[in-house]
Amino acid sequence: METHDHSSTQAYYDEFSKGYERRRGDNDPGGYHELVDDLQVDFASRYAAGGDLLEVGCGTGLLLRRFAQVTKSARGIDLSPGMLEKARARGLDVATGTATALPFPDASFDVTCSFKVLAHVPDIEGALAEMVRVTRPSGAVIADFYNPYSLRGLVKRFGPAGAISASTDESAVYTRFDSPFRVAKLLPPGWRISASRGVRIVTPAAFAFRVPWLRKALTLSEWALADSPLSIFGGFWLAAITRK
Ligand SMILES: C[S@@+](CC[C@H](N)C(=O)[O-])C[C@H]1O[C@@H](n2cnc3c(N)ncnc32)[C@H](O)[C@@H]1O
């Protein structure tokens, strides 16, 4: 159901790009967003090291710059010129494009990954089919999904929408939630989930990280639980998708 089209998503992220890194990356070392990024990069790096990588929805390049250090080549595409401007300023190889029509030939990459993006794509199955298409048969698609069966899912669905600027909040962007049990049904034929990780399992809200002792305890707990059976309660549920 397309309640938001590409142009409204693009406008939302162009607006978000102005303050996107306010509490991210080098602006908040050890903070909530860095923990999420660390867990995502760590999982994807198992597959990405030494290969050709594409990040779909690379945003300002916070993760792509880290992949670029361990891969043979690292490219990014994104819908939002505002986000891409910041990625380009980092010297990253990025282009404008949409997840549902990737501007690359079949089998171009060893790893095609996407973080905090597919939940904002109404045609998520189309996006996954495109990611699989541009990935080599021996490669992997790594993606995260917003899990309704999680503390984050509950807060996002039933709590107030977070502000992304003085004039816009999170309700302005299309967001979908797909449980770990549903994700397998979204994949194109011939591909399966071969590994997974839960990110943000016990953290109730990002602001908990503003309390120093809690920040430490939550960071340790999230790393300890990410690959445990409790991972199915991760707010961001990460999947490695490979050929059957
Ligand atoms: C929350 S940001 C995440 C950026 C980056 N992956 C990260 O983890 O920092 C989501 C990004 O997805 C992009 N995006 C949303 N829908 C998209 C689509 N259909 N195709 C490509 N990019 C999209 C947005 O423009 C935005 O830059």
The ligand as an SDF file (V2000), in Angstrom:
LIG
                    3D

 27 29  0  0  0  0  0  0  0  0999 V2000
   17.8210    6.3440    8.3460 C   0  0  0  0  0  0  0  0  0  0  0  0
   18.7530    6.7050    6.8930 S   0  0  0  0  0  0  0  0  0  0  0  0
   20.0340    5.4600    6.9860 C   0  0  0  0  0  0  0  0  0  0  0  0
   21.3000    5.8560    6.2660 C   0  0  0  0  0  0  0  0  0  0  0  0
   22.4390    4.8560    6.4220 C   0  0  0  0  0  0  0  0  0  0  0  0
   22.0970    3.5740    5.8790 N   0  0  0  0  0  0  0  0  0  0  0  0
   22.8480    4.7410    7.8770 C   0  0  0  0  0  0  0  0  0  0  0  0
   22.6680    3.6580    8.4550 O   0  0  0  0  0  0  0  0  0  0  0  0
   23.3480    5.7430    8.4460 O   0  0  0  0  0  0  0  0  0  0  0  0
   17.7210    6.0510    5.6010 C   0  0  0  0  0  0  0  0  0  0  0  0
   18.2330    6.3810    4.2160 C   0  0  0  0  0  0  0  0  0  0  0  0
   17.4960    5.6300    3.2540 O   0  0  0  0  0  0  0  0  0  0  0  0
   17.2650    6.4290    2.1160 C   0  0  0  0  0  0  0  0  0  0  0  0
   16.1150    5.8690    1.3920 N   0  0  0  0  0  0  0  0  0  0  0  0
   14.8230    5.7890    1.8040 C   0  0  0  0  0  0  0  0  0  0  0  0
   14.0640    5.1920    0.8660 N   0  0  0  0  0  0  0  0  0  0  0  0
   14.9050    4.8650   -0.1570 C   0  0  0  0  0  0  0  0  0  0  0  0
   14.7290    4.2210   -1.4280 C   0  0  0  0  0  0  0  0  0  0  0  0
   13.5310    3.7900   -1.8230 N   0  0  0  0  0  0  0  0  0  0  0  0
   15.8040    4.0680   -2.2230 N   0  0  0  0  0  0  0  0  0  0  0  0
   17.0300    4.4950   -1.8280 C   0  0  0  0  0  0  0  0  0  0  0  0
   17.2620    5.1220   -0.6400 N   0  0  0  0  0  0  0  0  0  0  0  0
   16.2110    5.2990    0.1830 C   0  0  0  0  0  0  0  0  0  0  0  0
   17.0330    7.8090    2.6990 C   0  0  0  0  0  0  0  0  0  0  0  0
   17.1930    8.8270    1.7480 O   0  0  0  0  0  0  0  0  0  0  0  0
   18.0610    7.8430    3.8310 C   0  0  0  0  0  0  0  0  0  0  0  0
   19.2890    8.3780    3.4070 O   0  0  0  0  0  0  0  0  0  0  0  0
  1  2  1  0
  2  3  1  0
  2 10  1  0
  3  4  1  0
  4  5  1  0
  5  6  1  0
  5  7  1  0
  7  8  2  0
  7  9  1  0
 10 11  1  0
 11 12  1  0
 11 26  1  0
 12 13  1  0
 13 14  1  0
 13 24  1  0
 14 15  1  0
 14 23  1  0
 15 16  2  0
 16 17  1  0
 17 18  1  0
 17 23  2  0
 18 19  1  0
 18 20  2  0
 20 21  1  0
 21 22  2  0
 22 23  1  0
 24 25  1  0
 24 26  1  0
 26 27  1  0
M  CHG  2   2   1   9  -1
M  END
$$$$
